[in-house]
Amino acid sequence: MDARARAQHSARARGRQRDRGAHSTPVPSQRASELPWSPRGGSRLRRLICKMNTLLSRANSLFAFTLSVMAALTLGCILTTAFKDRSAPVRLHVSRILLKKVEDFTGPRKKSDLGFITFHISADLEKTFDWNVKQLFLYLSAEYSTKSNAVNQVVLWDKILLRGENPKLNLKDVKSKYFFFDDGHGLKGNRNVTLTLSWQVIPIAGILPLVTGSGRVSVPFPDSYEIATTF
């Protein structure tokens, strides 16, 4: 009986071992090595992350260095030209004045003074340009006073002078580009209408200074309408 019991106990033990072997399926070693939590897969993931961090860091450093260089160049560009004197002598000459009384549809008055001016402009703006100036916006303005307004300013003519164009102006018989309207009859008999040439400097970087030419001319307007005056 002892020998038979031992044989049955050995058979049951072998059956339990077979059952445990059937329920446990091992993961192949090659497939397990590809998993990210395995030692081999984790090393690959770490190398990929390190490579990406290196590329992004280099790109970020290059971008920051480029911005720093551009900011330094822009600041140097502004400082080297910020205190430069951009004024220039200007010669203005008025050759013809015509005064009319016309309908004014912009105000409550029925008729207003309208002036027509023909003028000459001579100026050398070569020293105004430098490597930080992109263009000049020139404009001719008329300033006068009347009984109703102490100061009246009207732009009569303008021009954009680009860098590379001839900076020496020698314009003859230029007519007013815009209407010289007065909101009443302030031009008739006015003896102190002053013409001034100014220019706005358009830089590549920096502020936009407004410069007024040193030359100006004062002209009297006629006492009657539709009369051309030659100087």
Backbone as JSON, one array per atom type, in Angstrom:
{
  "sequence": "MDARARAQHSARARGRQRDRGAHSTPVPSQRASELPWSPRGGSRLRRLICKMNTLLSRANSLFAFTLSVMAALTLGCILTTAFKDRSAPVRLHVSRILLKKVEDFTGPRKKSDLGFITFHISADLEKTFDWNVKQLFLYLSAEYSTKSNAVNQVVLWDKILLRGENPKLNLKDVKSKYFFFDDGHGLKGNRNVTLTLSWQVIPIAGILPLVTGSGRVSVPFPDSYEIATTF",
  "N": [[0.83, -1.2, 0.0], [1.93, 1.21, 0.65], [3.77, 1.63, -1.42], [2.04, 1.86, -3.6], [0.61, 4.17, -2.91], [2.6, 6.07, -2.89], [3.21, 6.08, -5.65], [0.79, 7.05, -6.76], [0.78, 9.6, -5.59], [3.07, 10.71, -6.8], [2.21, 10.71, -9.48], [0.07, 12.57, -9.37], [1.49, 14.85, -8.66], [3.11, 15.25, -10.94], [1.05, 15.77, -12.78], [0.05, 18.26, -11.79], [2.29, 19.87, -12.25], [2.36, 19.82, -15.07], [-0.04, 21.15, -15.58], [0.51, 23.73, -14.53], [2.56, 24.47, -16.3], [1.15, 24.6, -18.72], [-0.54, 26.83, -18.31], [1.2, 29.02, -18.08], [2.66, 31.09, -20.31], [5.56, 31.95, -21.78], [7.01, 35.14, -22.72], [8.41, 35.8, -25.83], [11.9, 36.34, -26.17], [12.94, 38.16, -28.06], [10.76, 39.77, -28.79], [10.15, 40.94, -26.34], [12.34, 42.54, -25.94], [11.86, 44.66, -27.55], [9.97, 46.21, -26.34], [9.04, 49.3, -24.73], [9.38, 49.44, -21.97], [11.26, 47.58, -21.4], [14.74, 46.92, -20.73], [16.34, 47.16, -23.05], [14.63, 48.42, -24.97], [14.05, 50.79, -23.54], [16.5, 52.14, -23.53], [16.78, 52.81, -26.24], [14.63, 54.6, -26.54], [15.43, 56.64, -24.78], [17.76, 57.51, -26.08], [16.63, 58.57, -28.45], [15.07, 60.67, -27.41], [17.07, 62.29, -26.3], [18.46, 63.0, -28.62], [16.52, 64.52, -29.99], [16.21, 66.61, -28.14], [18.74, 67.75, -28.31], [18.79, 68.75, -30.98], [16.65, 70.63, -30.91], [17.6, 72.35, -28.94], [19.92, 73.37, -30.14], [18.77, 74.68, -32.37], [17.2, 76.59, -31.04], [19.2, 78.07, -29.74], [20.59, 79.1, -31.94], [18.6, 80.69, -33.11], [18.11, 82.58, -31.04], [20.64, 83.78, -30.92], [20.76, 84.95, -33.46], [18.66, 86.82, -33.3], [19.72, 88.47, -31.3], [21.99, 89.53, -32.56], [20.78, 90.95, -34.66], [19.26, 92.81, -33.18], [21.34, 94.25, -31.95], [22.62, 95.37, -34.2], [20.53, 96.95, -35.19], [20.18, 98.77, -33.07], [22.72, 100.0, -33.1], [22.55, 101.17, -35.62], [20.56, 103.06, -35.17], [21.68, 104.71, -33.17], [23.97, 105.79, -34.39], [23.0, 107.57, -36.25], [21.12, 109.17, -35.06], [21.54, 111.74, -34.03], [22.21, 113.37, -36.13], [22.47, 116.29, -38.14], [20.02, 117.19, -40.28], [19.16, 119.28, -41.79], [18.91, 121.65, -44.52], [19.81, 124.18, -46.88], [17.33, 126.04, -48.65], [15.95, 127.36, -51.58], [13.33, 129.34, -52.55], [11.07, 130.57, -54.92], [8.5, 132.58, -56.09], [6.66, 132.75, -58.96], [4.2, 133.34, -60.07], [0.92, 134.38, -59.19], [-2.44, 133.73, -58.67], [-5.71, 134.66, -57.93], [-8.92, 133.68, -57.01], [-12.49, 133.8, -56.55], [-14.56, 131.38, -55.55], [-17.16, 128.86, -55.53], [-17.68, 127.29, -52.46], [-18.14, 124.24, -51.24], [-17.67, 122.97, -48.9], [-18.1, 124.31, -46.55], [-20.14, 126.57, -44.54], [-20.23, 129.02, -45.83], [-20.99, 130.81, -48.83], [-19.19, 131.5, -50.89], [-15.63, 131.26, -51.29], [-12.11, 132.16, -50.96], [-9.77, 131.17, -53.41], [-6.57, 130.26, -54.15], [-3.97, 130.22, -56.6], [-0.73, 129.18, -57.17], [2.4, 129.52, -58.7], [5.66, 128.3, -58.63], [9.25, 128.13, -57.96], [11.69, 125.73, -56.99], [14.69, 125.16, -55.35], [17.13, 123.14, -54.07], [19.61, 121.36, -52.22], [19.8, 118.22, -51.19], [21.61, 116.27, -50.6], [23.32, 115.78, -48.4], [21.49, 115.09, -46.53], [20.74, 112.48, -46.91], [21.76, 109.24, -45.86], [23.16, 106.04, -44.91], [21.11, 105.1, -43.36], [18.75, 106.21, -44.19], [15.83, 105.87, -45.93], [13.94, 107.17, -47.56], [12.66, 110.46, -48.44], [10.02, 112.56, -47.53], [8.8, 115.18, -49.07], [7.27, 118.36, -48.71], [5.49, 121.29, -49.55], [4.36, 124.02, -47.81], [1.95, 126.55, -46.98], [1.7, 129.28, -44.88], [-0.27, 131.51, -43.04], [-2.0, 134.31, -41.56], [-5.25, 135.31, -40.45], [-8.16, 137.36, -39.73], [-10.03, 135.78, -38.44], [-8.63, 133.44, -37.8], [-5.63, 132.83, -36.15], [-3.43, 131.34, -37.0], [-2.95, 129.72, -40.0], [-2.47, 126.9, -41.95], [-1.6, 125.35, -44.93], [-1.1, 122.66, -47.11], [0.49, 122.69, -50.15], [1.93, 121.3, -52.12], [3.64, 118.2, -52.72], [6.16, 115.6, -52.58], [7.81, 112.47, -53.03], [10.99, 111.51, -52.36], [13.19, 109.15, -53.19], [15.91, 107.09, -51.95], [18.81, 107.01, -53.87], [17.81, 108.39, -56.0], [18.18, 111.56, -57.72], [19.4, 113.85, -55.47], [19.48, 116.59, -55.67], [17.47, 119.23, -56.04], [15.93, 121.03, -58.58], [13.58, 122.57, -59.55], [11.37, 124.01, -61.82], [8.82, 126.39, -62.47], [6.63, 125.15, -61.06], [3.42, 124.11, -60.32], [0.84, 124.53, -57.86], [-0.08, 121.6, -56.23], [-2.28, 120.87, -54.75], [-5.5, 122.25, -53.82], [-5.59, 125.63, -52.88], [-7.36, 126.65, -50.62], [-9.25, 128.98, -48.72], [-11.12, 129.4, -45.73], [-13.05, 131.42, -46.17], [-12.55, 134.82, -46.86], [-9.82, 135.27, -46.55], [-7.49, 135.32, -48.06], [-7.49, 137.37, -49.89], [-5.85, 140.31, -50.48], [-3.99, 139.72, -48.55], [-0.88, 140.17, -47.09], [1.13, 138.63, -46.12], [1.78, 135.83, -46.72], [3.44, 132.97, -46.18], [5.7, 130.76, -47.62], [7.01, 127.53, -47.14], [9.4, 124.96, -47.32], [9.45, 121.68, -46.27], [10.54, 118.51, -44.9], [9.95, 115.08, -44.21], [11.86, 112.67, -42.7], [12.33, 109.37, -43.56], [13.49, 106.72, -42.0], [15.46, 103.64, -42.06], [15.61, 102.37, -39.6], [14.6, 103.63, -36.49], [13.65, 106.93, -35.27], [11.32, 109.27, -36.82], [12.31, 112.06, -38.0], [11.23, 115.45, -38.39], [11.98, 117.96, -40.59], [12.6, 121.35, -41.33], [13.24, 123.42, -44.04], [15.83, 125.92, -44.37], [15.36, 128.11, -45.95], [12.8, 130.4, -46.82], [9.92, 132.05, -48.2], [8.01, 134.99, -48.41], [4.99, 136.13, -49.72], [2.84, 138.58, -51.19], [-0.69, 138.61, -51.6], [-2.98, 139.46, -54.22], [-5.23, 142.35, -54.3], [-7.57, 142.08, -55.63], [-9.69, 139.86, -57.51], [-8.93, 137.21, -59.81], [-6.52, 138.0, -61.0], [-3.37, 137.86, -62.31], [-0.18, 137.88, -60.96], [3.19, 138.73, -61.48], [6.49, 138.1, -60.37]],
  "CA": [[0.0, 0.0, 0.0], [2.8, 2.38, 0.67], [4.33, 1.84, -2.76], [0.99, 2.36, -4.5], [0.3, 5.57, -2.53], [3.66, 6.95, -3.38], [3.07, 6.19, -7.1], [-0.32, 7.97, -7.04], [1.21, 10.97, -5.22], [3.99, 11.18, -7.84], [1.42, 11.0, -10.7], [-0.66, 13.83, -9.17], [2.47, 15.95, -8.7], [3.46, 15.5, -12.34], [-0.11, 16.41, -13.43], [0.02, 19.68, -11.4], [3.37, 20.56, -12.96], [1.94, 20.03, -16.46], [-1.06, 22.21, -15.61], [1.17, 25.04, -14.37], [3.29, 24.77, -17.53], [0.19, 24.95, -19.77], [-1.1, 28.16, -18.07], [2.25, 30.07, -18.15], [3.25, 31.21, -21.66], [6.63, 32.95, -21.69], [7.13, 36.12, -23.8], [9.67, 35.61, -26.56], [12.94, 37.29, -25.76], [13.13, 39.2, -29.08], [9.66, 40.71, -28.69], [10.25, 41.66, -25.08], [13.4, 43.55, -26.03], [11.39, 45.83, -28.28], [9.04, 46.97, -25.53], [9.72, 50.49, -24.16], [9.75, 49.29, -20.56], [12.39, 46.66, -21.26], [16.02, 47.65, -20.68], [16.85, 47.48, -24.38], [13.74, 49.43, -25.55], [14.2, 52.04, -22.81], [17.72, 52.82, -23.98], [16.5, 53.41, -27.55], [13.78, 55.78, -26.33], [16.24, 57.7, -24.19], [18.64, 58.08, -27.11], [15.81, 59.39, -29.34], [14.72, 61.92, -26.71], [18.29, 63.1, -26.19], [18.75, 63.54, -29.95], [15.56, 65.59, -30.24], [16.56, 67.74, -27.27], [19.95, 68.39, -28.84], [18.44, 69.52, -32.17], [15.86, 71.78, -30.5], [18.45, 73.29, -28.21], [20.78, 74.07, -31.1], [17.94, 75.61, -33.14], [16.84, 77.69, -30.16], [20.39, 78.89, -29.52], [20.87, 79.82, -33.18], [17.58, 81.73, -33.26], [18.36, 83.62, -30.05], [21.85, 84.51, -31.32], [20.41, 85.78, -34.62], [17.9, 87.97, -32.81], [20.62, 89.36, -30.56], [22.82, 90.25, -33.53], [19.92, 91.92, -35.35], [18.94, 93.9, -32.24], [22.55, 95.07, -31.78], [22.81, 96.13, -35.42], [19.49, 97.98, -35.26], [20.52, 99.8, -32.09], [23.85, 100.75, -33.63], [22.07, 101.98, -36.74], [19.81, 104.2, -34.64], [22.55, 105.61, -32.41], [24.94, 106.46, -35.24], [22.35, 108.58, -37.1], [20.03, 109.85, -34.35], [21.85, 113.15, -33.74], [22.72, 114.01, -37.32], [21.75, 117.47, -38.61], [19.48, 116.89, -41.61], [18.66, 120.49, -42.42], [19.59, 122.04, -45.76], [19.29, 125.46, -47.41], [16.31, 125.93, -49.69], [15.62, 128.61, -52.27], [11.98, 129.35, -53.09], [10.75, 131.76, -55.7], [7.14, 132.55, -56.61], [6.63, 133.43, -60.27], [2.85, 133.74, -60.5], [-0.15, 134.22, -58.22], [-3.78, 133.95, -59.22], [-6.7, 134.6, -56.86], [-10.29, 133.59, -57.49], [-13.55, 133.57, -55.57], [-15.31, 130.26, -56.11], [-18.11, 128.2, -54.65], [-17.08, 126.4, -51.47], [-19.17, 123.31, -50.8], [-17.24, 122.31, -47.66], [-18.43, 125.12, -45.4], [-21.44, 127.26, -44.6], [-20.18, 130.21, -46.67], [-21.34, 130.57, -50.22], [-17.98, 131.59, -51.7], [-14.37, 131.39, -50.56], [-10.94, 132.49, -51.77], [-8.97, 130.07, -53.94], [-5.34, 130.78, -54.72], [-3.12, 129.39, -57.47], [0.64, 129.66, -57.06], [3.45, 128.87, -59.49], [6.87, 128.57, -57.86], [10.48, 127.41, -58.25], [12.32, 125.12, -55.81], [16.1, 124.8, -55.53], [17.66, 122.63, -52.8], [20.57, 120.25, -52.29], [19.51, 117.34, -50.06], [22.54, 115.14, -50.64], [23.82, 115.5, -47.06], [20.4, 114.56, -45.71], [20.71, 111.03, -47.07], [22.86, 108.38, -45.4], [22.84, 104.63, -45.04], [19.93, 104.8, -42.56], [17.61, 106.93, -44.74], [15.21, 105.15, -47.03], [13.31, 108.13, -48.46], [12.23, 111.73, -47.88], [8.7, 113.03, -47.95], [8.87, 116.63, -49.18], [5.99, 119.05, -48.89], [5.51, 122.75, -49.51], [3.2, 124.5, -47.06], [1.71, 127.99, -46.9], [1.24, 129.7, -43.55], [-0.71, 132.9, -43.01], [-2.93, 134.64, -40.49], [-6.43, 136.09, -40.82], [-8.87, 137.91, -38.58], [-10.73, 134.71, -37.73], [-7.68, 132.42, -37.36], [-4.28, 133.39, -36.0], [-2.49, 130.52, -37.77], [-3.52, 128.87, -41.04], [-1.44, 126.14, -42.66], [-2.15, 124.59, -46.05], [-0.09, 121.97, -47.92], [0.25, 122.98, -51.56], [2.66, 120.42, -53.03], [4.46, 117.21, -52.03], [6.95, 114.72, -53.44], [8.59, 111.44, -52.35], [12.34, 111.41, -52.92], [13.77, 107.89, -52.76], [17.36, 106.99, -51.95], [19.28, 106.61, -55.18], [17.42, 109.42, -56.95], [18.99, 112.78, -57.67], [18.96, 114.63, -54.31], [19.55, 118.02, -55.94], [16.22, 119.68, -56.64], [15.96, 122.26, -59.37], [12.26, 122.5, -60.18], [10.95, 125.29, -62.38], [7.41, 126.58, -62.83], [5.83, 124.1, -60.44], [2.12, 124.6, -59.89], [0.36, 123.93, -56.62], [-0.67, 120.28, -56.47], [-3.55, 120.82, -54.03], [-6.21, 123.52, -53.81], [-5.25, 126.58, -51.82], [-8.65, 127.19, -50.2], [-9.4, 129.64, -47.43], [-12.5, 129.29, -45.28], [-13.61, 132.77, -46.19], [-11.86, 135.74, -47.77], [-8.58, 135.64, -45.88], [-6.36, 135.45, -48.98], [-7.57, 138.63, -50.63], [-5.12, 141.41, -49.87], [-3.1, 139.26, -47.48], [0.49, 140.55, -47.45], [2.14, 137.83, -45.41], [1.62, 134.39, -46.95], [4.81, 132.46, -46.15], [5.88, 129.41, -48.17], [8.11, 126.81, -46.5], [9.63, 123.58, -47.76], [9.82, 120.79, -45.16], [10.61, 117.11, -45.29], [9.92, 114.03, -43.2], [12.88, 111.66, -42.96], [11.86, 108.0, -43.34], [14.7, 105.91, -41.84], [15.32, 102.19, -42.01], [15.33, 102.08, -38.2], [14.71, 104.82, -35.67], [12.57, 107.9, -35.27], [11.03, 109.96, -38.08], [12.43, 113.49, -37.73], [10.62, 116.43, -39.28], [12.97, 119.02, -40.8], [12.14, 122.49, -42.11], [14.33, 124.08, -44.74], [16.21, 127.23, -43.84], [14.88, 129.17, -46.83], [11.36, 130.58, -46.96], [9.59, 133.26, -48.94], [6.7, 135.59, -48.11], [4.44, 136.75, -50.93], [1.54, 139.24, -51.0], [-1.76, 138.26, -52.52], [-3.59, 140.68, -54.81], [-6.42, 142.91, -53.66], [-8.74, 141.8, -56.45], [-9.74, 138.48, -57.96], [-8.59, 136.83, -61.19], [-5.42, 138.83, -61.46], [-2.09, 137.17, -62.24], [0.91, 138.76, -60.56], [4.5, 138.16, -61.78], [7.56, 138.68, -59.57]],
  "C": [[0.86, 1.25, 0.0], [3.37, 2.67, -0.71], [3.29, 2.37, -3.72], [0.64, 3.81, -4.16], [1.37, 6.52, -3.02], [3.58, 7.15, -4.9], [1.95, 7.15, -7.47], [0.06, 9.41, -6.7], [2.16, 11.56, -6.27], [3.24, 11.53, -9.12], [0.66, 12.31, -10.55], [0.3, 15.03, -9.22], [2.88, 16.28, -10.13], [2.31, 16.17, -13.09], [-0.21, 17.89, -13.08], [1.12, 20.47, -12.1], [3.01, 20.82, -14.42], [0.9, 21.13, -16.56], [-0.45, 23.6, -15.44], [1.94, 25.44, -15.62], [2.37, 25.16, -18.66], [-0.34, 26.36, -19.59], [-0.06, 29.26, -18.19], [2.91, 30.03, -19.51], [4.34, 32.26, -21.62], [6.63, 33.86, -22.91], [8.44, 35.9, -24.51], [10.66, 36.7, -26.2], [13.11, 38.42, -26.77], [12.02, 40.24, -29.0], [9.74, 41.52, -27.4], [11.32, 42.74, -25.14], [12.95, 44.81, -26.75], [10.43, 46.67, -27.47], [9.75, 48.14, -24.87], [10.1, 50.34, -22.72], [10.86, 48.29, -20.33], [13.69, 47.45, -21.25], [16.52, 48.06, -22.07], [15.98, 48.56, -25.05], [13.86, 50.76, -24.84], [15.44, 52.8, -23.23], [17.5, 53.46, -25.35], [15.65, 54.68, -27.4], [14.56, 56.93, -25.72], [17.18, 58.33, -25.21], [17.86, 58.98, -28.08], [15.44, 60.72, -28.7], [15.93, 62.83, -26.58], [18.64, 63.74, -27.53], [17.81, 64.69, -30.29], [15.87, 66.82, -29.39], [17.79, 68.46, -27.78], [19.63, 69.24, -30.05], [17.64, 70.76, -31.8], [16.7, 72.81, -29.75], [19.36, 74.07, -29.15], [19.98, 75.07, -31.93], [17.55, 76.81, -32.3], [18.03, 78.62, -29.92], [20.72, 79.71, -30.76], [19.87, 80.94, -33.4], [17.8, 82.88, -32.29], [19.61, 84.44, -30.41], [21.56, 85.42, -32.51], [19.63, 87.0, -34.2], [18.78, 88.95, -32.06], [21.49, 90.18, -31.51], [22.0, 91.31, -34.25], [19.55, 93.08, -34.45], [20.15, 94.82, -32.03], [22.8, 95.93, -33.01], [21.78, 97.25, -35.55], [19.77, 99.11, -34.28], [21.7, 100.63, -32.54], [23.46, 101.65, -34.77], [21.33, 103.22, -36.24], [20.74, 105.2, -33.97], [23.5, 106.39, -33.31], [24.32, 107.56, -36.11], [21.28, 109.39, -36.37], [20.28, 111.34, -34.17], [22.43, 113.88, -34.95], [21.84, 115.19, -37.71], [21.31, 117.24, -40.06], [18.87, 118.12, -42.29], [19.49, 120.84, -43.65], [19.01, 123.37, -46.22], [18.37, 125.23, -48.59], [16.07, 127.32, -50.28], [14.25, 128.45, -52.93], [11.73, 130.67, -53.8], [9.36, 131.59, -56.31], [7.1, 133.37, -57.89], [5.25, 133.92, -60.66], [1.85, 133.44, -59.39], [-1.48, 134.57, -58.89], [-4.79, 133.73, -58.1], [-8.1, 134.62, -57.47], [-11.23, 133.43, -56.3], [-14.51, 132.55, -56.17], [-16.27, 129.72, -55.07], [-17.37, 127.22, -53.73], [-18.19, 125.52, -50.9], [-18.8, 122.59, -49.49], [-17.63, 123.07, -46.41], [-19.75, 125.82, -45.57], [-21.43, 128.48, -45.52], [-20.46, 129.87, -48.12], [-20.12, 130.57, -51.11], [-16.77, 131.8, -50.82], [-13.25, 131.72, -51.52], [-10.2, 131.22, -52.16], [-7.75, 130.65, -54.63], [-4.62, 129.74, -55.56], [-1.73, 130.0, -57.48], [1.54, 128.84, -57.97], [4.79, 129.27, -58.89], [8.03, 127.75, -58.4], [11.07, 126.9, -56.93], [13.75, 124.74, -56.18], [16.66, 124.39, -54.17], [18.59, 121.47, -53.07], [20.4, 119.4, -51.03], [20.44, 116.14, -50.01], [23.04, 114.77, -49.25], [22.73, 114.95, -46.13], [20.34, 113.05, -45.78], [21.96, 110.4, -46.45], [22.38, 106.94, -45.48], [21.64, 104.21, -44.2], [18.68, 105.51, -43.07], [17.09, 106.19, -45.96], [14.6, 106.11, -48.05], [12.99, 109.41, -47.69], [10.86, 112.06, -48.43], [8.73, 114.56, -47.91], [7.47, 117.21, -49.32], [6.2, 120.56, -48.71], [4.23, 123.23, -48.86], [3.16, 126.02, -47.06], [1.13, 128.3, -45.54], [0.9, 131.17, -43.57], [-1.7, 133.08, -41.86], [-4.07, 135.49, -41.04], [-7.09, 136.63, -39.55], [-9.56, 136.82, -37.76], [-9.79, 133.65, -37.17], [-6.28, 133.03, -37.29], [-3.27, 132.64, -36.84], [-3.29, 129.64, -38.72], [-2.38, 128.19, -41.79], [-2.11, 125.24, -43.71], [-0.99, 123.96, -46.82], [-0.46, 122.16, -49.39], [0.84, 121.94, -52.51], [3.47, 119.42, -52.21], [5.14, 116.31, -53.05], [7.69, 113.72, -52.55], [9.91, 111.29, -53.08], [13.0, 110.16, -52.36], [15.29, 107.96, -52.76], [17.83, 106.4, -53.29], [18.87, 107.59, -56.26], [18.32, 110.65, -56.78], [18.54, 113.65, -56.5], [19.0, 116.15, -54.53], [18.3, 118.44, -56.71], [16.43, 120.98, -57.37], [14.69, 122.27, -60.23], [11.83, 123.9, -60.6], [9.47, 125.25, -62.73], [6.54, 125.41, -62.34], [4.52, 124.73, -59.96], [1.68, 123.86, -58.62], [-0.41, 122.65, -56.94], [-2.05, 120.15, -55.83], [-4.18, 122.21, -54.01], [-5.81, 124.36, -52.6], [-6.54, 127.31, -51.43], [-8.5, 127.9, -48.87], [-10.87, 129.55, -47.03], [-13.16, 130.66, -45.14], [-12.91, 133.6, -47.25], [-10.56, 136.22, -47.15], [-7.4, 135.78, -46.81], [-6.36, 136.79, -49.71], [-6.87, 139.74, -49.85], [-4.2, 140.98, -48.73], [-1.65, 139.46, -47.91], [1.54, 139.64, -46.84], [1.78, 136.35, -45.5], [3.02, 133.8, -47.13], [4.83, 131.02, -46.65], [7.14, 128.79, -47.56], [8.18, 125.4, -47.05], [10.14, 122.77, -46.57], [9.89, 119.37, -45.69], [10.62, 116.21, -44.06], [10.91, 112.96, -43.6], [12.32, 110.29, -42.6], [13.1, 107.11, -43.22], [14.4, 104.42, -41.97], [14.99, 101.74, -40.59], [15.52, 103.37, -37.41], [13.5, 105.72, -35.79], [12.43, 108.56, -36.63], [11.14, 111.47, -37.83], [11.76, 114.34, -38.82], [11.54, 117.64, -39.37], [12.34, 120.1, -41.67], [13.34, 123.17, -42.74], [14.58, 125.48, -44.24], [15.7, 128.38, -44.7], [13.37, 129.21, -46.9], [11.11, 131.9, -47.67], [8.18, 133.7, -48.57], [6.23, 136.37, -49.33], [3.13, 137.44, -50.58], [0.54, 138.76, -52.03], [-2.44, 139.53, -53.03], [-4.86, 141.1, -54.07], [-7.7, 142.65, -54.45], [-8.63, 140.37, -56.99], [-9.41, 138.39, -59.44], [-7.54, 137.77, -61.79], [-4.14, 138.02, -61.27], [-0.98, 138.17, -61.96], [2.22, 138.06, -60.83], [5.57, 138.88, -60.98], [8.89, 138.49, -60.29]]
}
